[in-house]
Amino acid sequence: MTEKQENILNIALRLFAKNGYDATSTNKIAKAAGVSEGLIFRHFDNKEGLLNAIVAIGMERANAYFETILSCTDPKEKIKRALSLPFSIAEEEHEFWKLMYTLKWQRGVFDSEGMDAYKASLAEAFAELNYQNPEAEARLIEVLLDGVATEILLKQQDPSDLLETLLIKYDLN
């Protein structure tokens, strides 16, 4: 990917996150990026293609985060890593993840395949630790982490006390 393409994607990401996808025109993106609208169309076909490129990057990032969990063999450590996930997102990535969460709700964009593998791996860890309903525990972790992400990304709260509470709840500290 060229430097100009990366710049266009970064500007589009910022504008989509700030104003919403539907309210952001390719013309606004081109002006903010200092390029012609035609260049956007040449590299990404249309606004939807631009969004798809951003979502593809998001899926790569999410999969990289999930891989650190999926590759872990110790069940307690796997659960601890899963619980710690939203707390480990760098602040400079917050705008990006705000957009991903917005798209998840507004457009139904999410990686169910990656999430299925993640939840199955967590359920397996809970089963190894003899939890009564490992699948429900894995789903609960997913729901808790969505809530924590909301605290961090939308409310801009410091949720560090929540991580400690979760680690105590699951006897992981």
Buried (B, 14 or more C-beta within 10 A) or exposed (E): EEEBBEBBBBBBBBBBBEEEBEEBEBEBBBEBBEBEBEBBBEBBEEBEBBBBBBBEBBBEBBBEBBEBBBEBEEBBEBBBBBBBBBBEBEEEEBBBBBBBBBBBEEEEBBBEEBEEBBBBBBBBBBBBBEBEEBBEBBBEBBEBBEEBBBBBBEEEEEBEEBBEEBBEEBEBE
